[in-house]
């Protein structure tokens, strides 16, 4: 009788020989071969076979299961090497950030806890720490895990390599070692020469980052400058101006460009106070002039504009930034337009002048503002009554004559009018007919019978409503006329 003895290593050798064949067939799409390969990686008694089979697996979940559950450290480390290889392959193909589950693509909850507990190989621990830090950067969490892995690393050179962000750790191809991990690794380095190397590397990184930033800024500025001049349309040119920093180019655009919006966009970035003053005085568009005035900070130039510009919008904008009380008083009393006077009055502290303005300024809004700034409550109350009408009269039949026009401010109030006329005023349910009326540029209605009346227009709900602002004397006159039956019932 012949006895055949089957030795364990014979089975192992046979299984090891089968692994390349099964791997080739699995990659060719034969599912049975894939299952057989997975079974060897999990169930074979020989750790050499399990390790060899694990190296050939393509199923990430299967590899994660081996990394967590296999009792042999050598097999566990092979599994972690395989996981890192898979991660690098995904990143290299642009698919490292999975949209399902963990952004890094791992599905087994305990896979990295097992890394900290089971792996002893120092380079592998360094790779795992980097992988975990990368996951933390993109998905949050995992800080305790990569700190635990890092604490198992004692190799000073490996720690230094992590601290300086070395690419020799098997990290994902397009990522550097995250800063928090680098800082932790640096703290564990005790060798003075290596600590010096880390410090030098950090300084070089900062200088490199600054250089890259400056180069990117220069490139962006060059592209923006070209686009601001030659852009395909107004919108793109306006966007590009925001990226221009060359003051000479901005000055050229602000002075020479034919489009007022381009000039205004350039003005917004100009710092030359003299040039801004020149534009505020000379630009052909009132919006550009006012914007240039708003960019001024030089008191002397502001004062020059506040009293010397022919444009009331520019004067008003400049007055907003004037602090000289004497100059503000001069503007509040002498300016021919209500807007600069009103803005100046808002900043005046002189109580006697405010009282004078509240009594005498021809514009009701200036009078109201002046009265409201008085500290004497009794005088304030008295002058507020004088400055504001008790009863609003509604303007009826307000028309624009041929060739007439009007303009409004941002609050919807008319600031300029020519060729305007109205036929009557309404007080409650009564209407007062007007004759021979006209509206001047300062919104004063000249009437043959009742003298000059101040008109204020307000726009609401897409329509127009007109209010006549009366002095107390005019209010009394209208009330008396209505009481003498000179008011008529409005037409139905």
C-alpha positions as CSV (number, residue, x, y, z in Angstrom):
1,X,0.0,0.0,0.0
2,X,1.3,3.4,-0.9
3,X,0.6,6.5,1.3
4,X,0.6,10.0,-0.2
5,X,1.3,12.7,2.3
6,X,-0.1,16.2,1.4
7,X,2.1,18.9,3.0
8,X,0.6,22.3,3.8
9,X,3.3,24.1,1.9
10,X,2.4,22.1,-1.2
11,X,-1.1,23.4,-1.1
12,X,0.3,26.9,-0.5
13,X,2.7,26.6,-3.4
14,X,-0.2,25.5,-5.6
15,X,-2.4,28.4,-4.5
16,X,0.4,30.9,-5.0
17,X,0.8,29.6,-8.6
18,X,-2.9,30.0,-9.2
19,X,-3.0,33.6,-8.1
20,X,-1.5,35.1,-11.3
21,X,-3.8,33.0,-13.5
22,X,-6.9,34.0,-11.4
23,X,-5.9,37.6,-11.5
24,X,-5.5,37.6,-15.3
25,X,-8.9,35.9,-15.8
26,X,-10.5,38.3,-13.3
27,X,-9.2,41.4,-15.1
28,X,-10.5,39.8,-18.3
29,X,-14.0,39.9,-16.8
30,X,-14.4,36.3,-15.5
31,X,-16.4,36.7,-12.3
32,X,-15.8,33.2,-11.1
33,X,-12.1,33.9,-11.1
34,X,-12.6,37.2,-9.2
35,X,-14.6,35.3,-6.5
36,X,-11.9,32.6,-6.3
37,X,-9.2,35.3,-5.9
38,X,-11.2,37.0,-3.2
39,X,-11.8,33.7,-1.4
40,X,-8.0,33.0,-1.3
41,X,-7.3,36.5,0.0
42,X,-9.8,36.0,2.9
43,X,-9.8,32.3,3.7
44,X,-6.5,30.8,2.8
45,X,-4.6,29.6,5.9
46,X,-1.2,30.8,4.6
47,X,-0.6,34.5,5.1
48,X,1.7,34.5,2.1
49,X,-1.2,33.4,-0.1
50,X,-3.6,35.9,1.5
51,X,-1.1,38.7,0.9
52,X,-0.4,37.7,-2.7
53,X,-4.1,37.5,-3.4
54,X,-4.9,40.8,-1.7
55,X,-2.3,42.5,-4.0
56,X,-4.3,41.4,-7.0
57,X,-7.8,42.4,-5.8
58,X,-9.8,45.2,-7.5
59,X,-12.7,45.2,-5.1
60,X,-12.0,48.1,-2.7
61,X,-14.5,46.9,-0.1
62,X,-12.9,43.5,0.0
63,X,-9.5,45.0,0.5
64,X,-10.9,47.2,3.3
65,X,-12.4,44.1,5.0
66,X,-9.0,42.4,4.9
67,X,-7.3,45.5,6.3
68,X,-9.7,45.5,9.3
69,X,-10.2,41.8,10.0
70,X,-7.1,39.9,9.0
71,X,-5.2,38.8,12.1
72,X,-1.8,38.8,10.5
73,X,0.1,42.2,10.5
74,X,1.9,41.4,7.2
75,X,-1.5,40.8,5.4
76,X,-3.0,43.9,7.0
77,X,-0.1,46.1,5.8
78,X,-0.4,44.7,2.3
79,X,-4.1,45.6,2.3
80,X,-3.3,49.2,3.4
81,X,-0.7,49.5,0.7
82,X,-3.3,48.3,-1.8
83,X,-5.9,50.9,-0.5
84,X,-3.4,53.7,-0.9
85,X,-2.5,52.5,-4.4
86,X,-6.2,52.5,-5.3
87,X,-6.6,56.1,-3.9
88,X,-3.6,57.3,-5.9
89,X,-5.0,55.6,-9.1
90,X,-8.4,57.3,-8.6
91,X,-6.8,60.7,-8.1
92,X,-4.5,60.3,-11.1
93,X,-7.6,59.6,-13.3
94,X,-9.4,62.6,-11.8
95,X,-11.8,60.4,-9.9
96,X,-10.4,60.5,-6.3
97,X,-13.3,62.5,-4.9
98,X,-16.3,60.1,-4.8
99,X,-19.7,61.6,-4.6
100,X,-21.0,58.7,-2.6
101,X,-20.2,58.3,1.1
102,X,-16.8,59.4,2.2
103,X,-15.4,61.9,-0.4
104,X,-12.2,59.9,-0.5
105,X,-14.2,56.8,-1.5
106,X,-13.7,54.5,1.6
107,X,-16.8,52.6,2.7
108,X,-15.7,50.6,5.7
109,X,-16.2,52.6,8.9
110,X,-13.3,51.0,10.9
111,X,-10.7,50.9,8.2
112,X,-8.5,53.7,9.6
113,X,-9.0,52.8,13.2
114,X,-7.5,49.4,12.2
115,X,-4.6,51.2,10.6
116,X,-3.7,52.9,13.9
117,X,-4.1,49.7,15.9
118,X,-2.5,47.1,13.6
119,X,0.1,48.6,11.3
120,X,3.7,48.8,12.5
121,X,5.6,49.5,9.2
122,X,6.9,53.1,9.5
123,X,6.8,54.2,5.9
124,X,3.3,52.7,5.6
125,X,2.2,54.5,8.7
126,X,3.4,57.8,7.1
127,X,1.4,57.1,4.0
128,X,-1.7,56.3,6.0
129,X,-1.3,59.4,8.1
130,X,-1.1,61.5,4.9
131,X,-4.2,59.8,3.4
132,X,-6.2,60.4,6.6
133,X,-5.1,64.1,6.7
134,X,-6.2,64.5,3.1
135,X,-9.6,62.9,3.9
136,X,-9.9,65.3,6.8
137,X,-9.2,68.3,4.5
138,X,-12.0,67.5,2.2
139,X,-14.5,65.7,4.4
140,X,-13.8,66.9,8.0
141,X,-13.2,64.6,10.9
142,X,-10.4,61.9,11.1
143,X,-8.1,64.2,13.0
144,X,-7.9,61.9,16.0
145,X,-7.2,59.0,13.7
146,X,-4.4,60.6,11.8
147,X,-2.9,61.9,15.1
148,X,-3.0,58.3,16.4
149,X,-1.3,57.0,13.3
150,X,1.3,59.7,13.5
151,X,2.0,58.9,17.2
152,X,3.2,55.5,16.1
153,X,5.9,56.9,13.9
154,X,9.2,57.3,15.6
155,X,11.5,57.6,12.5
156,X,12.8,61.2,12.7
157,X,13.5,61.3,8.9
158,X,10.0,60.2,8.1
159,X,8.5,62.7,10.4
160,X,10.7,65.4,8.8
161,X,9.5,64.3,5.4
162,X,5.9,64.7,6.5
163,X,6.7,68.1,8.1
164,X,8.2,69.5,4.9
165,X,5.4,68.1,2.7
166,X,7.6,65.6,0.9
167,X,6.2,63.8,-2.1
168,X,8.0,60.6,-1.4
169,X,5.3,59.2,0.9
170,X,3.0,57.8,-1.7
171,X,0.5,60.6,-1.2
172,X,-2.1,61.4,-3.9
173,X,-0.4,62.8,-7.0
174,X,-1.9,66.3,-7.0
175,X,-2.0,67.0,-3.3
176,X,0.6,68.2,-0.9
177,X,0.7,67.1,2.8
178,X,-2.0,69.1,4.6
179,X,-0.8,71.8,7.0
180,X,-2.3,70.4,10.2
181,X,-0.5,67.1,9.8
182,X,2.8,68.9,8.9
183,X,2.6,70.9,12.1
184,X,1.9,67.8,14.2
185,X,4.9,66.0,12.6
186,X,7.2,69.0,13.1
187,X,6.4,68.9,16.8
188,X,7.5,65.3,17.1
189,X,10.9,66.0,15.5
190,X,13.6,66.3,18.2
191,X,16.8,66.2,16.1
192,X,18.1,69.8,15.9
193,X,19.5,69.5,12.4
194,X,16.2,68.2,11.1
195,X,14.3,70.9,12.9
196,X,16.5,73.5,11.1
197,X,15.7,71.8,7.8
198,X,12.0,72.0,8.6
199,X,12.3,75.8,9.4
200,X,14.2,76.4,6.2
201,X,11.7,74.5,4.2
202,X,8.8,76.4,5.7
203,X,10.5,79.7,4.8
204,X,11.1,78.5,1.3
205,X,7.4,77.5,1.0
206,X,6.3,80.9,2.2
207,X,8.6,82.6,-0.3
208,X,7.4,80.3,-3.1
209,X,3.8,81.0,-2.3
210,X,4.4,84.7,-2.3
211,X,6.2,84.6,-5.6
212,X,3.4,82.5,-7.2
213,X,0.8,84.9,-5.8
214,X,2.6,87.9,-7.2
215,X,3.1,86.2,-10.6
216,X,-0.6,85.3,-10.7
217,X,-1.5,88.9,-9.8
218,X,0.7,90.3,-12.6
219,X,-0.8,87.9,-15.1
220,X,-4.3,88.8,-14.0
221,X,-3.5,92.5,-14.2
222,X,-2.1,92.1,-17.7
223,X,-5.2,90.2,-18.9
224,X,-7.5,92.7,-17.3
225,X,-5.7,95.7,-18.9
226,X,-5.9,94.2,-22.4
227,X,-9.6,93.4,-21.9
228,X,-10.4,96.8,-20.4
229,X,-9.1,98.4,-23.7
230,X,-10.1,95.8,-26.3
231,X,-12.9,93.8,-24.6
232,X,-15.7,92.5,-26.9
233,X,-18.4,94.5,-25.2
234,X,-19.2,97.2,-22.6
235,X,-20.1,94.6,-19.9
236,X,-16.9,92.7,-20.3
237,X,-14.8,95.9,-20.3
238,X,-16.5,97.1,-17.1
239,X,-15.7,93.8,-15.4
240,X,-12.1,93.9,-16.6
241,X,-11.5,97.4,-15.3
242,X,-12.0,96.0,-11.7
243,X,-8.9,94.0,-12.2
244,X,-6.7,96.9,-13.5
245,X,-4.3,98.4,-11.1
246,X,-2.1,100.4,-13.5
247,X,-2.8,104.0,-12.6
248,X,-1.5,105.3,-16.0
249,X,-3.9,103.1,-17.9
250,X,-6.8,104.0,-15.5
251,X,-6.1,107.7,-16.1
252,X,-6.1,107.2,-19.9
253,X,-9.5,105.4,-19.7
254,X,-11.0,108.0,-17.3
255,X,-10.0,110.9,-19.5
256,X,-10.1,109.6,-23.1
257,X,-12.6,106.8,-23.4
258,X,-15.8,107.7,-25.3
259,X,-18.2,105.7,-23.0
260,X,-19.1,107.5,-19.8
261,X,-19.5,104.1,-18.0
262,X,-16.0,103.1,-18.8
263,X,-14.7,106.5,-17.6
264,X,-16.7,106.1,-14.4
265,X,-15.4,102.6,-13.8
266,X,-11.8,103.9,-14.2
267,X,-12.5,106.9,-11.9
268,X,-13.6,104.5,-9.2
269,X,-10.0,103.1,-9.0
270,X,-8.0,106.3,-9.6
271,X,-6.0,107.6,-6.6
272,X,-4.5,110.8,-8.0
273,X,-6.3,113.6,-6.3
274,X,-5.4,116.3,-8.8
275,X,-6.6,114.1,-11.7
276,X,-9.9,113.4,-9.9
277,X,-10.4,117.1,-9.3
278,X,-9.7,117.8,-13.0
279,X,-12.2,115.1,-14.1
280,X,-14.8,116.4,-11.6
281,X,-14.5,119.9,-13.3
282,X,-14.1,118.9,-16.9
283,X,-15.8,115.6,-17.8
284,X,-18.7,115.9,-20.2
285,X,-21.0,113.7,-18.1
286,X,-22.4,114.9,-14.8
287,X,-22.4,111.3,-13.4
288,X,-18.7,110.9,-14.0
289,X,-18.0,114.4,-12.6
290,X,-20.0,113.6,-9.4
291,X,-18.2,110.2,-9.0
292,X,-14.8,111.9,-9.3
293,X,-15.8,114.4,-6.7
294,X,-16.9,111.6,-4.4
295,X,-13.4,110.0,-4.6
296,X,-11.7,113.2,-3.4
297,X,-10.2,113.4,0.1
298,X,-8.0,116.5,-0.3
299,X,-9.8,119.4,1.6
300,X,-8.4,122.1,-0.7
301,X,-9.6,120.4,-3.8
302,X,-12.9,119.6,-2.3
303,X,-13.4,123.3,-1.3
304,X,-12.5,124.4,-4.8
305,X,-15.2,122.1,-6.3
306,X,-17.8,122.9,-3.6
307,X,-17.8,126.6,-4.7
308,X,-16.3,126.5,-8.1
309,X,-18.1,123.8,-10.1
310,X,-20.9,124.8,-12.4
311,X,-22.6,121.5,-11.8
312,X,-24.8,121.4,-8.7
313,X,-24.5,117.6,-8.4
314,X,-20.7,118.0,-8.2
315,X,-20.9,120.8,-5.7
316,X,-23.3,118.7,-3.6
317,X,-21.0,115.7,-3.7
318,X,-18.0,117.8,-2.7
319,X,-19.9,119.5,0.1
320,X,-20.6,116.1,1.7
321,X,-16.8,115.8,2.5
322,X,-16.2,119.5,3.5
323,X,-15.6,120.0,7.2
324,X,-14.7,123.7,7.3
325,X,-17.7,125.3,9.1
326,X,-17.0,128.7,7.5
327,X,-17.1,127.3,4.0
328,X,-20.2,125.3,4.8
329,X,-21.9,128.5,6.0
330,X,-20.9,130.3,2.8
331,X,-22.4,127.5,0.7
332,X,-25.6,127.2,2.7
333,X,-26.3,130.9,2.3
334,X,-24.9,131.7,-1.2
335,X,-25.2,128.6,-3.4
336,X,-27.8,129.2,-6.1
337,X,-29.1,125.6,-6.0
338,X,-31.1,123.9,-3.2
339,X,-29.1,120.6,-3.3
340,X,-25.7,122.0,-2.2
341,X,-27.4,124.3,0.3
342,X,-29.3,121.4,1.8
343,X,-26.2,119.2,2.1
344,X,-24.2,122.1,3.7
345,X,-27.1,122.8,6.1
346,X,-27.0,119.2,7.3
347,X,-23.4,119.7,8.6
348,X,-23.7,123.3,10.1
349,X,-23.4,123.7,13.8
350,X,-23.9,127.5,14.1
351,X,-27.3,127.9,15.8
352,X,-27.9,131.5,14.7
353,X,-27.2,130.6,11.1
354,X,-29.5,127.6,11.3
355,X,-32.3,129.8,12.6
356,X,-31.7,132.3,9.7
357,X,-31.8,129.4,7.2
358,X,-35.0,128.0,8.7
359,X,-36.7,131.4,8.3
360,X,-35.3,132.6,5.0
361,X,-34.1,129.8,2.7
362,X,-36.4,129.7,-0.4
363,X,-36.3,125.9,-0.4
364,X,-38.7,124.2,2.0
365,X,-36.4,121.1,2.5
366,X,-33.5,123.3,3.5
367,X,-35.8,125.2,5.9
368,X,-37.0,121.9,7.5
369,X,-33.4,120.6,7.9
370,X,-32.2,123.8,9.4
371,X,-35.1,123.9,11.9
372,X,-34.6,120.3,12.8
373,X,-30.9,121.0,13.8
374,X,-31.8,123.7,16.3
375,X,-31.1,122.9,19.9
376,X,-33.6,125.4,21.3
377,X,-36.7,123.3,21.4
378,X,-39.2,126.2,21.5
379,X,-37.5,128.0,18.5
380,X,-37.2,124.7,16.7
381,X,-41.0,124.0,17.1
382,X,-41.9,127.5,15.9
383,X,-39.6,127.4,12.9
384,X,-40.6,123.9,11.9
385,X,-44.2,125.1,11.6
386,X,-42.9,128.0,9.5
387,X,-40.7,125.7,7.3
388,X,-43.4,123.1,6.6
389,X,-47.0,123.5,5.4
390,X,-49.9,122.6,7.7
391,X,-52.0,121.6,4.7
392,X,-50.8,120.0,1.5
393,X,-52.4,121.2,-1.8
394,X,-52.5,118.7,-4.6
395,X,-51.5,120.1,-8.0
396,X,-54.0,119.5,-10.7
397,X,-53.4,119.5,-14.4
398,X,-49.7,119.8,-14.2
399,X,-48.4,119.6,-17.8
400,X,-45.2,119.8,-19.7
401,X,-45.2,122.3,-22.5
402,X,-43.6,121.5,-25.9
403,X,-39.9,121.6,-25.5
404,X,-40.2,121.4,-21.7
405,X,-38.5,118.8,-19.5
406,X,-37.8,117.7,-15.9
407,X,-35.3,115.5,-14.1
408,X,-35.5,113.7,-10.7
409,X,-33.1,112.7,-8.0
410,X,-32.6,109.2,-6.5
411,X,-35.5,109.8,-4.1
412,X,-37.9,110.5,-6.9
413,X,-38.1,114.3,-6.4
414,X,-37.9,116.6,-9.3
415,X,-34.8,118.7,-9.2
416,X,-35.1,120.6,-12.4
417,X,-38.0,121.6,-14.6
418,X,-38.7,123.9,-17.6
419,X,-41.8,124.5,-19.6
420,X,-44.1,123.3,-16.8
421,X,-47.5,124.7,-16.0
422,X,-50.5,123.7,-13.8
423,X,-54.2,124.7,-13.8
424,X,-55.4,124.4,-10.2
425,X,-54.6,123.3,-6.6
426,X,-56.8,121.0,-4.6
427,X,-57.2,121.3,-0.8
428,X,-59.2,118.4,0.6
429,X,-62.4,118.4,-1.4
430,X,-62.0,121.9,-2.7
431,X,-60.1,123.1,-5.8
432,X,-58.5,126.5,-6.4
433,X,-58.2,127.5,-10.0
434,X,-54.8,129.2,-11.0
435,X,-54.2,131.5,-13.9
436,X,-51.1,132.4,-15.9
437,X,-48.9,129.9,-14.1
438,X,-45.4,128.7,-14.9
439,X,-42.8,126.5,-13.1
440,X,-39.2,127.7,-12.9
441,X,-36.1,125.6,-12.8
442,X,-36.0,125.8,-9.0
443,X,-39.5,124.4,-8.9
444,X,-41.1,127.6,-7.9
445,X,-44.6,128.2,-9.3
446,X,-45.2,131.8,-10.4
447,X,-48.9,132.6,-10.1
448,X,-50.5,136.0,-11.1
449,X,-52.9,135.9,-8.2
450,X,-51.0,134.2,-5.3
451,X,-47.3,134.9,-5.8
452,X,-44.6,132.2,-5.9
453,X,-45.3,128.8,-4.5
454,X,-42.8,126.0,-3.9
455,X,-43.7,122.6,-5.6
456,X,-42.4,119.2,-4.6
457,X,-43.1,116.1,-6.7
458,X,-43.1,112.6,-5.3
459,X,-43.4,109.4,-7.4
460,X,-45.2,106.5,-5.9
461,X,-46.8,103.2,-7.1
462,X,-45.6,103.9,-10.6
463,X,-47.6,107.2,-10.8
464,X,-47.1,110.8,-9.9
465,X,-48.4,112.8,-7.0
466,X,-47.8,116.5,-6.6
467,X,-47.6,118.5,-3.4
468,X,-47.5,122.2,-3.1
469,X,-45.4,123.3,-0.1
470,X,-46.7,126.6,1.4
471,X,-45.3,129.1,3.9
472,X,-47.6,129.8,6.8
473,X,-48.6,133.1,5.2
474,X,-49.6,131.4,1.9
475,X,-51.4,128.7,3.8
476,X,-53.4,131.4,5.6
477,X,-54.2,133.0,2.3
478,X,-55.5,129.9,0.6
479,X,-57.6,129.0,3.7
480,X,-59.1,132.5,3.6
481,X,-59.8,132.3,-0.1
482,X,-61.5,129.0,0.2
483,X,-63.6,130.3,3.1
484,X,-64.7,133.2,0.8
485,X,-66.0,130.5,-1.7
486,X,-63.3,131.1,-4.2
487,X,-62.5,127.4,-4.2
488,X,-64.7,125.2,-6.4
489,X,-65.6,121.5,-6.0
490,X,-63.3,119.4,-8.2
491,X,-64.9,118.0,-11.4
492,X,-66.2,114.5,-11.0
